[in-house]
Amino acid sequence: MTLQRTDIAQRAAAHAGVDTATAEAVLKGVEAALVEAAGVGESVRLTGTLSLEVVERPARTGRNPRTGEAMEIAAGRIVRLSPGAGLKRAAKGDSPRHS
């Protein structure tokens, strides 16, 4: 199952004891803050949950998968996501700890 925005908002609302519309507004605010941070190259850390880091990817030579021909891939910035301890425990089936 894949959680969509509405699913996350409903679960967050239940955990926080607020209505879904409020949780949706907060979720949109968090999304905007993450996009803004990535846009200016800032890292984000939600301790125990996840870390986002903008990293520079150098230019490199790659191969066209269709023709096998060598091609230059331009340098650029990417976002790297690292799961925190809480997500790692949950993925293993251990019970999550809430703060």
C-alpha positions as CSV (number, residue, x, y, z in Angstrom):
1,M,0.0,0.0,0.0
2,T,1.2,3.5,-0.8
3,L,0.2,6.3,1.4
4,Q,-1.1,9.4,-0.4
5,R,-1.2,13.0,1.0
6,T,-4.8,12.5,2.3
7,D,-3.9,9.3,4.1
8,I,-0.9,11.0,5.8
9,A,-3.1,14.0,6.8
10,Q,-5.7,11.7,8.3
11,R,-3.2,9.7,10.3
12,A,-1.4,12.9,11.4
13,A,-4.8,14.4,12.5
14,A,-5.6,11.3,14.5
15,H,-2.2,11.3,16.2
16,A,-2.3,15.1,16.9
17,G,-6.0,15.2,17.9
18,V,-6.8,17.8,15.3
19,D,-9.2,17.8,12.3
20,T,-8.0,16.6,8.9
21,A,-8.1,20.1,7.3
22,T,-5.7,21.4,10.0
23,A,-3.4,18.4,9.5
24,E,-3.5,18.9,5.7
25,A,-2.6,22.6,6.1
26,V,0.3,21.7,8.3
27,L,1.4,19.0,5.8
28,K,1.4,21.6,3.0
29,G,3.4,24.0,5.2
30,V,6.0,21.3,5.9
31,E,6.2,20.4,2.2
32,A,6.8,24.1,1.4
33,A,9.5,24.4,4.0
34,L,11.3,21.3,2.7
35,V,11.1,22.6,-0.9
36,E,12.4,26.0,0.2
37,A,15.3,24.5,2.1
38,A,16.3,22.3,-0.8
39,G,16.1,25.2,-3.2
40,V,18.7,27.1,-1.2
41,G,20.9,24.1,-0.5
42,E,20.0,23.7,3.2
43,S,20.0,20.3,5.0
44,V,16.9,19.2,7.0
45,R,17.0,16.9,10.0
46,L,14.0,15.4,11.7
47,T,15.8,13.5,14.4
48,G,14.9,9.9,14.5
49,T,12.8,10.1,11.3
50,L,14.8,11.3,8.4
51,S,17.5,13.6,7.0
52,L,17.5,15.4,3.7
53,E,20.7,16.8,2.2
54,V,21.4,18.7,-1.0
55,V,24.6,17.4,-2.6
56,E,26.6,18.4,-5.7
57,R,26.9,15.7,-8.3
58,P,29.9,16.1,-10.5
59,A,29.8,15.9,-14.3
60,R,30.5,12.4,-15.5
61,T,30.6,10.3,-18.6
62,G,27.7,7.9,-19.0
63,R,26.3,5.6,-21.8
64,N,23.2,5.9,-23.8
65,P,21.3,2.7,-22.9
66,R,19.9,2.5,-26.5
67,T,23.0,2.9,-28.5
68,G,25.8,2.3,-26.0
69,E,27.4,5.6,-27.2
70,A,29.3,7.5,-24.5
71,M,27.8,10.8,-23.5
72,E,28.6,13.6,-21.0
73,I,26.2,14.0,-18.1
74,A,26.2,17.5,-16.7
75,A,27.0,18.3,-13.1
76,G,24.0,19.1,-10.9
77,R,22.5,19.1,-7.4
78,I,20.4,16.3,-6.0
79,V,18.6,15.6,-2.8
80,R,19.8,12.7,-0.7
81,L,17.3,11.1,1.8
82,S,18.6,9.1,4.8
83,P,16.2,7.3,7.1
84,G,16.5,7.9,10.8
85,A,16.6,5.3,13.5
86,G,12.8,5.4,14.0
87,L,12.1,4.6,10.3
88,K,14.8,1.9,10.3
89,R,13.2,0.2,13.4
90,A,9.7,0.4,11.9
91,A,10.9,-1.2,8.6
92,K,12.3,-4.1,10.6
93,G,9.0,-4.6,12.3
94,D,10.0,-3.2,15.7
95,S,7.5,-1.0,17.5
96,P,8.0,2.7,16.9
97,R,8.8,5.0,19.7
98,H,6.8,8.3,19.9
99,S,8.2,11.3,21.6
